Amino acid sequence: MSASLQLLHPAPAPMTLVLFAPVRDLAGLLGERLPVGVSVHWIDSAGGAAALDAHRRQPHCVVLLDFRRAAACASTELARQLQRSQPELALVAVGSTTSDQVDGIVAAVRCGLRDILDMDTSTADIDAVLRRAAGTSGARAAPVEAPHKARLVLVLGVRAGVGSSTLAAHLGVLAQQLSQPSAADGSDPTAPATANSTLLLDLGQPAGDTALYLNLDSQFHFDDALRHAGRIDATLVRTAMTRHSGGLTLLGQPAGSDGGLLPDPAVLVQRLRGVFETVLCDLGGVPVRQIPRSLFNSADEVWLVADQAIGTLVSLDQVLKQLESLGLRDTRLQLVINRHEEDGGLTPAQISERFSLPLLATLPDCHRLRSSANHGHLLLQDAPRDPYLRALTPLLLHLDQAAARALPRSWREKLALALGGLQWKTK
């Protein structure tokens, strides 16, 4: 290879990999997955941090910690020791994202490890994680590009019980399904949905309702993400956050969390918008005064969810006055009327005119929603052609306006496919 080619494609710098694990078997498994020419030194975890002295002064030393489920507790303690005594060390958690091992990955995230080596990924991905941790990628600096910024939509129920969390759960799953390739655009309809396309950020009250509707049990919550906001990236999202079978990622608060002033998530939301294509934030039941100003300031749209009940309309009036007093009543506010009945009182158009709000969508009253929720299902699973789901079309189009403008026919075909129930078992 010529000198000029060597400058364009420099050889990766060598790494010193040291693995702390209670047994040697993981070193063997890693050896089979590492790139050619890279080896790993095994140290018994029982030896503690002092056993690292013989290796830590080697160039580009990377310390691997066994965060498989059985070893996670001991590795957590060891990681904290190393973070205190040798903070300059590059620490990488080694684990698996399989359902019976993901607890170990969550433990690694909670103790502050940024880099996660997933044994279920390819050799190339493993090499990339190690090179990033060691700072030895050897790649030329890429041109600086404008950072990706996901669309952020706030779903604000004007009072508790108007159905904003149920709405957000169905919208999130459908939006994620629409990111899946389809025959309409020449793609394989059986291909998996785009990774990290849609995030449902559940900050509503009562806490944990959306997880119930999605039948999910999360171990990584909003507070955990806030503590590690600076380390949010695609790897952490994939390994630590809970994912619905339809592909939607959920980040929320644990059930039973006390209501109150939400902590300012500005840094966290900024990081999440760099990972996902769409962030849908449910704020159902949260008073305006308890919502951080940064959420309103950064939102692309704010959907006010209401119904025709007189008490709800009084709440809508109060919410609008509060937003106006904060200087937040602007063109981003749009109205969604839920549980509409033809003889239920003021029509959606009359409500829109009365409060000077553009009407984005009218959703019919649907008793099947409650029945499905009581069985731990989404309506998508039990009645995929229900009028309620079809009424979500304008909301789904607003979640990805670029796609709606660029490929209107293909987009609507994909929407019809998703609402046709091909992804779900039906009764």
C-alpha positions in Angstrom: 0.0 0.0 0.0 1.4 3.5 -0.9 2.1 6.1 1.7 -0.7 8.3 0.4 -3.2 5.4 0.7 -2.0 4.7 4.3 -2.7 8.3 5.2 -6.2 8.0 3.8 -6.9 4.6 5.4 -4.7 4.4 8.5 -4.5 1.1 10.3 -6.5 1.0 13.5 -4.4 1.6 16.6 -3.8 -1.4 18.9 -6.0 -1.9 22.0 -5.4 -3.6 25.3 -8.6 -5.4 26.3 -8.9 -6.5 29.9 -12.0 -8.5 31.0 -13.2 -8.7 34.6 -15.5 -11.7 34.9 -16.1 -14.3 37.6 -15.3 -17.2 35.2 -13.1 -17.5 32.1 -15.9 -18.6 29.7 -16.8 -15.0 28.6 -13.2 -14.4 27.5 -13.5 -17.4 25.1 -16.8 -16.1 23.8 -15.4 -12.7 23.2 -12.3 -14.1 21.5 -14.5 -15.7 18.9 -16.3 -12.4 18.2 -13.4 -10.0 18.3 -11.8 -8.7 15.0 -8.7 -10.5 13.8 -5.6 -9.6 15.8 -7.4 -8.4 18.9 -7.2 -10.4 22.1 -8.5 -10.1 25.6 -6.8 -10.6 29.0 -9.1 -12.3 31.6 -9.0 -11.3 35.3 -11.1 -13.0 37.9 -13.5 -10.4 39.3 -12.7 -11.6 42.8 -9.2 -10.0 42.4 -10.7 -6.5 42.6 -9.4 -3.3 41.0 -5.8 -3.9 42.2 -5.5 -6.8 39.7 -5.6 -4.3 36.8 -2.2 -2.7 37.6 -0.3 -4.9 35.3 -2.4 -3.8 32.3 -3.8 -0.3 32.9 -0.6 1.5 31.7 -0.7 -0.2 28.3 -1.7 2.0 25.4 -5.4 2.3 24.7 -6.5 0.1 27.6 -10.2 -0.8 27.6 -11.7 -2.5 30.7 -14.5 -4.9 30.0 -16.9 -5.7 32.8 -19.2 -8.8 32.8 -22.8 -7.5 33.0 -24.5 -10.7 32.2 -27.3 -11.2 34.7 -25.5 -13.5 37.2 -22.4 -11.2 37.4 -24.1 -7.8 37.2 -24.2 -7.1 41.0 -20.4 -7.8 41.4 -19.6 -5.8 38.3 -21.6 -2.9 39.4 -19.6 -2.6 42.6 -16.3 -3.1 40.7 -17.3 -0.4 38.2 -17.9 2.1 41.0 -14.5 1.3 42.5 -12.8 1.9 39.2 -14.8 5.1 38.5 -13.6 6.5 41.9 -9.9 5.3 41.8 -9.1 5.5 38.1 -11.7 7.8 36.4 -9.5 8.0 33.2 -10.1 4.4 32.4 -12.4 3.4 29.5 -15.1 1.0 30.9 -17.3 -1.1 28.7 -20.2 -3.3 29.9 -20.4 -6.7 28.2 -23.9 -8.3 28.2 -26.8 -9.4 26.1 -30.1 -7.8 25.1 -32.0 -11.1 25.2 -35.1 -11.0 27.4 -33.5 -13.1 30.2 -30.3 -11.0 30.3 -31.4 -7.4 29.7 -31.5 -6.7 33.5 -27.7 -6.7 33.4 -27.6 -4.1 30.8 -30.0 -1.9 32.8 -27.7 -2.3 35.8 -24.7 -1.1 33.7 -26.6 2.0 32.6 -27.6 2.8 36.1 -24.0 2.7 37.4 -22.9 5.2 34.7 -21.4 3.1 31.9 -21.6 4.8 28.6 -20.4 2.0 26.3 -22.3 -1.2 26.0 -21.0 -4.3 24.1 -23.9 -6.4 23.1 -22.8 -10.0 22.5 -25.8 -10.5 20.2 -24.5 -8.0 17.6 -22.1 -8.4 14.7 -18.3 -8.4 15.0 -18.2 -5.1 13.2 -20.5 -3.5 15.8 -18.4 -5.0 18.6 -15.3 -3.5 17.0 -17.0 -0.1 16.7 -17.9 0.0 20.4 -14.4 -0.9 21.4 -12.7 1.6 19.1 -15.0 4.3 20.3 -14.3 3.5 23.9 -10.5 3.5 23.3 -10.6 6.6 21.1 -8.8 4.7 18.4 -11.2 4.5 15.5 -8.5 5.7 13.1 -11.1 7.2 10.8 -10.8 10.6 9.2 -12.9 13.3 10.7 -16.2 13.5 8.9 -17.7 16.8 7.7 -19.8 18.4 10.4 -23.5 18.1 9.6 -26.5 19.7 11.2 -27.7 17.4 14.0 -30.8 15.4 13.4 -33.8 16.8 15.3 -36.9 14.6 15.7 -40.3 16.0 15.5 -41.7 16.6 19.1 -45.5 16.6 19.6 -47.1 17.2 23.0 -50.4 15.4 23.7 -52.0 17.5 26.5 -55.2 16.2 28.0 -57.0 19.3 29.3 -58.1 17.3 32.3 -57.6 13.8 33.6 -59.7 11.1 32.0 -60.2 12.5 28.5 -58.3 9.6 26.9 -55.0 11.2 26.0 -52.9 8.3 27.2 -55.0 5.8 25.3 -54.7 8.0 22.2 -50.9 8.3 22.6 -50.5 4.6 22.9 -52.4 3.8 19.7 -50.7 6.7 17.8 -47.3 5.6 18.9 -47.7 2.0 17.8 -49.3 3.0 14.5 -46.6 5.7 13.8 -43.9 3.1 14.3 -45.7 0.6 12.1 -45.9 3.2 9.3 -42.1 3.4 9.4 -41.9 -0.2 8.2 -41.3 -0.7 4.5 -44.2 -1.8 2.4 -45.0 -3.1 -1.0 -46.4 0.3 -1.9 -42.9 1.8 -2.1 -41.2 -1.3 -3.6 -39.9 -2.5 -0.2 -40.2 -5.9 1.5 -43.4 -5.6 3.7 -42.0 -8.3 6.0 -38.9 -6.2 6.8 -38.6 -5.0 10.4 -39.7 -1.6 11.4 -37.1 1.2 11.3 -35.2 1.1 14.6 -35.6 4.0 16.9 -38.3 5.6 14.7 -40.9 6.6 17.4 -40.6 7.2 21.1 -43.6 7.6 23.4 -42.5 9.7 26.3 -45.1 9.1 29.0 -45.2 11.9 31.6 -48.9 11.8 32.2 -50.8 11.2 35.5 -51.6 8.8 36.9 -48.1 7.5 36.2 -47.7 4.2 34.4 -51.0 4.1 32.6 -49.6 3.9 29.1 -47.3 1.0 30.1 -50.5 -0.8 31.2 -52.2 -0.1 27.9 -49.2 -1.4 26.0 -48.8 -4.4 28.4 -45.2 -3.5 29.1 -43.1 -3.8 32.3 -40.3 -1.3 32.1 -37.2 -1.3 34.3 -35.6 1.9 32.9 -37.7 4.9 33.6 -37.8 8.7 33.0 -35.8 9.4 36.2 -33.0 7.0 35.1 -32.8 8.7 31.7 -32.6 12.1 33.4 -29.7 11.0 35.5 -27.9 9.8 32.4 -29.1 12.3 29.9 -25.6 13.1 28.6 -25.1 9.5 27.7 -28.3 8.9 25.7 -27.5 7.4 22.3 -28.8 4.7 20.0 -27.0 1.9 21.8 -28.4 2.9 25.2 -31.9 3.3 23.8 -31.8 -0.1 22.1 -30.4 -1.9 25.2 -32.1 -0.2 28.1 -35.4 1.2 27.0 -38.6 -0.9 26.8 -39.9 -1.7 23.3 -43.4 -2.8 22.4 -43.8 -5.8 20.1 -45.0 -3.3 17.4 -41.6 -1.6 17.6 -42.6 1.5 19.6 -40.1 2.5 22.3 -41.6 3.6 25.7 -40.0 5.8 28.3 -42.2 6.7 31.2 -42.5 6.9 35.0 -43.1 3.9 37.2 -46.6 3.3 38.3 -47.5 5.0 41.6 -45.1 7.9 41.1 -46.3 11.0 42.9 -47.7 13.8 40.8 -46.0 17.2 41.1 -43.7 19.5 39.3 -41.9 17.6 36.5 -38.1 18.0 36.5 -36.8 20.0 33.5 -36.0 17.4 30.8 -34.4 19.9 28.3 -31.1 18.1 28.0 -32.7 14.6 27.9 -35.3 15.7 25.2 -32.5 17.2 23.1 -30.6 13.9 23.2 -33.7 11.8 22.5 -34.6 14.0 19.5 -31.1 13.1 18.1 -31.9 9.4 18.3 -35.5 9.1 17.2 -37.4 10.3 14.2 -40.5 11.2 16.2 -41.0 11.9 19.9 -44.7 11.8 21.1 -45.0 13.1 24.7 -48.2 12.3 26.7 -49.0 14.9 29.3 -52.5 13.8 30.1 -53.7 14.9 33.5 -50.7 17.2 34.2 -51.6 20.8 35.1 -50.0 23.4 32.9 -48.2 24.9 35.9 -46.4 21.6 36.5 -45.1 21.2 33.0 -41.5 22.5 32.4 -41.4 25.5 30.1 -38.7 23.9 28.0 -41.1 21.2 26.8 -43.5 23.9 25.4 -40.6 25.9 24.0 -39.1 23.0 22.0 -42.4 21.4 20.8 -43.3 21.4 17.1 -47.0 21.0 17.9 -49.2 20.9 21.0 -52.4 18.9 20.7 -55.1 19.8 23.3 -57.3 16.7 23.9 -60.9 17.4 25.1 -64.4 15.9 24.9 -67.8 17.5 24.7 -68.5 17.3 28.5 -69.2 20.7 30.0 -66.6 20.1 32.7 -64.0 19.4 30.1 -64.8 22.6 28.2 -64.4 24.6 31.4 -60.9 22.9 31.8 -60.1 23.7 28.2 -60.8 27.4 28.8 -58.6 27.4 31.9 -55.7 25.7 30.1 -55.9 28.2 27.3 -55.9 31.1 29.7 -52.8 29.6 31.5 -51.0 29.1 28.2 -51.8 32.7 27.2 -50.5 34.1 30.5 -47.2 32.3 29.8 -47.0 33.6 26.2 -47.5 30.1 24.9 -50.8 30.4 23.0 -49.7 30.3 19.4 -50.2 28.6 16.1 -48.8 25.3 17.4 -51.9 24.7 19.5 -54.5 22.4 17.9 -57.7 20.8 19.1 -58.5 17.1 19.2 -62.1 16.2 20.2 -62.2 12.7 21.7 -65.3 10.5 22.4 -67.4 12.4 20.0 -71.2 11.7 19.9 -73.5 13.2 17.4 -76.0 14.3 20.1 -73.3 14.9 22.8 -73.7 18.7 23.0 -71.6 21.3 21.1 -70.2 19.9 17.9 -66.4 19.8 17.4 -66.7 22.7 14.9 -68.6 24.8 17.4 -66.0 24.0 20.1 -63.2 24.9 17.7 -64.9 28.2 16.9 -65.8 29.0 20.5 -62.1 28.7 21.6 -60.5 29.9 18.4 -58.5 26.7 18.0 -57.9 24.8 14.7 -59.7 21.4 14.8 -57.1 18.7 14.0 -59.2 15.6 14.5 -62.5 14.3 15.8 -62.4 10.8 17.3 -65.6 8.9 17.8 -66.7 7.4 21.1 -65.5 3.8 21.2 -66.6 1.3 23.8 -64.2 -1.3 22.4 -61.3 0.8 23.6 -62.2 0.1 27.2 -63.0 -3.5 26.5 -59.6 -4.1 24.8 -57.7 -2.2 27.6 -59.4 -4.4 30.2 -58.0 -7.5 28.4 -54.5 -6.0 28.1 -54.9 -5.3 24.4 -54.8 -2.4 22.0 -57.8 -1.8 19.8 -55.4 -2.5 16.9 -55.3 -6.1 18.0 -59.0 -6.7 18.6 -60.7 -4.5 16.0 -58.1 -3.1 13.5 -60.8 -1.6 11.2 -62.6 0.3 13.9 -63.7 3.8 13.0 -61.7 5.2 15.9 -58.5 4.0 14.3 -59.4 5.4 10.9 -60.1 8.7 12.6 -56.4 8.9 13.7 -55.3 9.5 10.1 -54.8 13.3 10.3 -52.8 12.9 13.6 -50.6 10.3 12.0 -50.0 12.5 9.0 -49.0 15.4 11.3 -46.4 13.2 13.0 -44.5 12.9 9.8 -45.4 15.9 7.6 -42.4 15.5 5.3 -43.5 12.0 4.3 -47.1 13.1 3.9 -46.0 15.9 1.5 -43.4 14.0 -0.4 -45.3 10.7 -1.1 -49.0 11.3 -0.4 -50.2 8.3 -2.3 -47.6 5.9 -0.9 -48.1 7.2 2.6 -51.8 6.8 2.5 -51.4 3.3 1.1 -49.1 2.4 4.0 -51.6 3.9 6.4 -54.4 1.9 4.9 -52.2 -1.2 5.2 -51.4 -0.5 8.9 -55.1 0.1 9.7 -56.1 -3.0 7.7 -54.8 -5.2 10.5 -52.2 -7.1 8.5 -49.7 -6.7 11.4 -52.1 -8.1 14.0 -54.2 -11.1 14.9 -57.9 -10.3 14.6 -61.0 -11.8 16.0 
